[in-house]
Amino acid sequence: MPTSSLAPEVIEIWFRAVDVTGVFCAAVIGAKLARERRFDAVGFATLAVISALGGGMTRDVLLQQIPVAFTDPFYLGGALLGATVAFFWRLESKWTNRMITVADALCLGCWAATGAQKTLALGLGVLPAMMMGLTTAVGGSIIRDVMVGKIPKIFGGANLYATPAATSAVIMVVFFKLNMPVLGMALSIIAALIFVLLAQWRGWVLPEALDLSINLTPRQFRQLLRLRDTKPQDSKDTNPVTKDKNTSGSD
């Protein structure tokens, strides 16, 4: 088989492997939350599947397509495998958490790029592509946290996660427009990995809203209105030309 025909297949298999690996890791993260809440096996499976596949399923439903999780058994199987592993093992060692973080960062970029690419391929614009990229990347974690009564971490107080996903979506959009989607996918994954690891290492977070306020009492507001109304009259009275005319008329 010629190399030119083999390369796209190899690249597709590699991206799919990264995607399914991300599904597994996201499922482990969701199942670890189920362990913290002392859920049973059904709770483990539910949180794992939602965490791993919720974003992609939401994207496909919004794009009026059959979710990939329903057509490719590796996705649902990877999510259930992650739930099973986390159900029997605590997975709380330092190196285990590091490996999960790296794999999660890889799949973050892959999912953001995939969501943006699918949206652009359907003929939609840049902003919908950005939104679908973010939905694919972080939608599952949002649904998971809401299901257990938590405020999603991407809303603040945690290291950057949605921002790297948005960066990956932007990269994918640019390279899709340049007709180089494969390169865009690869760069999106690498950018998300570097961004997430730096955010974890340096503790990067987005700034909170500024606490600025304007204190104006009703009396002060009325004074400002009076000042505005009296300005034209004052300027008219102080006009030297008008003053001279008035003076000459009185003589």
C-alpha positions, 0 to 999 in steps of 0.5 A: 500500500502506498505511503500516501494512502496509509498516512491518513489512516494512521493519523485517523487511528492515532486521533481516535486513540487519543479520543478514546483515551480521553473518554477513559480518563474523563470517566475515571475523573467522574467515577472518582467524584462518585467515590467521594459521594459514596455512590453505588455502582449505578452512580459510578457508571452514570457519572463516568458516562456523563463526564466522558460523553456528555459534551460530545453527545450534547454537541451532536444533538445540537448539530442534529446528528446521531451521537458518536457514542451510539455508533462507536462501541469503543466510546461507551466501552471506554467510559464504562471501563473507566468507571469499573477501574475507579470502582475497584481502585482508589487511584489517588497516588501522585503519579496516577493523578499526573497521568490522568491530568496529562491524558485529560489535557490531551483529550481536552484539545482533541475534543475542542478541535473535533467540535469546532471541525464538525461544526465548520464542516456542516457549513456553520460559522466561526462563533458556532464552531467555537461554542461547539468546541467548548461544549464538546470539551467541557460540557460533560464536566459541567453536567456532571458537577450539576448532577451532584449539586456542585458549582462547575469548577470552570466557572471560577476558583480552579486552574484554567481549563475552559481557556485552553479549550477555547485556544484549541478551538481557535487553532482548529478554526484557523487551520480548517480555514487554511484547508489543513485540518489534520495539522490543526488537530495536532497543534490543538492537542499540543497547545491544550497539553502545554496550556493545561500543564502550565496552568496546573504548575503556575496556578493560573486562574482567571481574574474575578470581577472588579468590585466597583460601585457608584454611590449617588444619593437621590439628592446628589442626582437632583443637584446634577439635574439642576446643574445641567438645567442652569448651565445654558442660562448662566452661559447666556447671562455671561455672554458679553455681546448680550450684556452690551445689547441689554445695556444699550437698550436700557439707555 
